[in-house]
């Protein structure tokens, strides 16, 4: 068993938090994992990508080869397209529909969504609306992790345990918001096409 995941977004969206939760869950599940990230500009809003590789066997490279990713999980739709050449032919893209319009020539969002729709296996999630429903706009990353969870080899129960462990220093309210965001994202993905 192996699974290669590209996490994409921009600085401040919690890409590395998602990576930490996946890594922690893999470790709790007895799996091998490798993870590497690339940061864009050294400020909020720069591109961030993380390669996460899971396996029940030894993993010899941190980087996912182009055309080999089973999943692209993106908190920003244009960033999903930036890394599309990493997606395997049978791979899936799970992306937020909410743009992080941080560049002056950000393309028309309809065109961005249409380009994602060309990928045969794709899921759109309104992470902005669902994070608000969960109680915090900062939980968009957990909405997206929940949406992608149906495609992960990891068990939901253990993912939720990892979320709880990560956020326990911030208190029960923050834990509850992030778990609710995860569940709302999962439900949204299950209800999409």
N, C-alpha and C positions, 0 to 999 in steps of 0.2 A: 504494500500500500504506500502510495505517495501522493502528495498534493502540493501544488505550487500556486502561490497566491501573490498577486501584485496589489498592494494597497496604495492608493493615489489620492492626492488632495493638495491643499496649500497649507502653509504654516499657520498654526492656530486652530486647525480643524480636528486635531486629535488623532492623526494617523498613527503616531508612535504609541498612543494609548491603545488603539486597536491592536497593534502589533504586540504590545506587552500582554494583553489579555489572551490573544491567540497563543503566544509562546508559553505563557503560564499554564494555559489549559492543556497544551500539548505535553508539557512536562508532567502535569498531574495525571495525564492519561497514559503515561509510559511511552510516549513517542519521542523520536529524535526530532530536533528542529534546528534550523539555521535562519538567521534574520539579519538583514543589512538594510540600512536606509541611506538615502541621498537627500540632502537638504538643498533647496534652492537658495534664494537670497537669504542672508542672515537676518531676516526680520519676518514679522508676521505677514503672510500673503505670498511668500515665495513658494515655488513648487516643492513638494515633498513626496517621495516615493519610497516604499519599503518592499523588499522581496522577502517573503516568508515561505520557507520550505518545510514541509512536514513529511515524516516517513516512519515506518516501523523498522527500517534498515539505516545503516550509516549514510550520511549525506556528505558529499565531498566538495560541494561548491555552494557558496552563499547566493550566487546570482542565478536567476532563472534565465535560461536561454530564450531568445526570441522564438515565438511560435510554440512555447511549451507551457504557458500558464493555464491552469485549470480555471482560475477565477481572477477577475479584476474587480476589486471592491473599491469604489471611488466615492468620496464625499463631495465631489465637484464634477459636473458632467464633462467639461472641456478636458479636465485632467484624465478622465477615463479614455478619451480619444488619443491623448498624448502617448499612452502606453499600449495602444491596441495591437501593435505589432508583436507584443509579447504573448498575446492570447493564442492558445491552441485552437485548431479548427472546431473542436467540440466544446470549447471553453465557454464560460458564462461571464457576462458583465452585469454587475449590480451597481447602479449609480443613483445618486441623488439627482433630482430634477432642478435643484436650486443652484444657480450660478453664484460664484464668488467673483463678482465683476470688479477685478482689481487691476485691469490693464485698459488703456484707452481704446484699443481696437478689439475688445472682446467681441467675438462673432455673435451674430443673431442667435439667440438661444433656441429658436425653432430649428434652425439649420443644424445646431449642435445635436439636439435631440433626434432629428431625422437621421443624422450620421450614425448615432448609436443604434437607432432602429434597424439599420442595415445589418447589424450583427444578429445572427439567427437566434441566439440565446441571450436575451437581455431582460433586466428587470429595472424599472424606474420606481423610485420611492420619493415622496415629498418629505424629506427629512426635516425641513423647516417647520412645516405644519405639525408633524408628529412629535418633534422635540418640544414644541410649545404645549402640545397636549400632555406630554410627560411631565412638564413643569419647568423646563430650562432649555433655552436655545443652545446651551453648551453641550447638550446630550445628542446632537445630530450624529456624532460618530457612533454612539451606541444604537441609535435607530438603524444606521447602516450595517453595523455588525449583526444586529438581529435579522435584518433583511437577508444578509448573506449567509446566516447560520444554516439555512436549509440546504446549502450547497457545501458546507464544510464537513469534514470527516470527524469533527469534534462533537461531543454530546452537549446539548443545551444545558443540562444540569451543571456540568463542569464549567461551561462558559460563564454561567450565572455565579458560580462560586468564585471564579476568578475576578469577575466584576466586583463582587462584594469585598473580596480581599483588597483589591486595588483602592477602592473608595472608602474603606472603613475608617481611615484617619480623618475623613471629612464628615463623618456622622451618618446616622440612619437616613436622614432626609435625602442626602445626596445618593446614597446607595439605592434607595427606593426610586428616585427619579431615573437613575441610569438603568435599573432593571425594567422599569416600566417602558422606557424608551426602547430597550432591546426587544421587549415583547410586542410593542406596537410596530416596530420595523419588521419583525418576523411575520406578524399577521398581515401587514401590507404586502409583503412579498408573496405570501401564500395566496392572496386575493388578486394578484396581478396576473394578467393574461394567462 
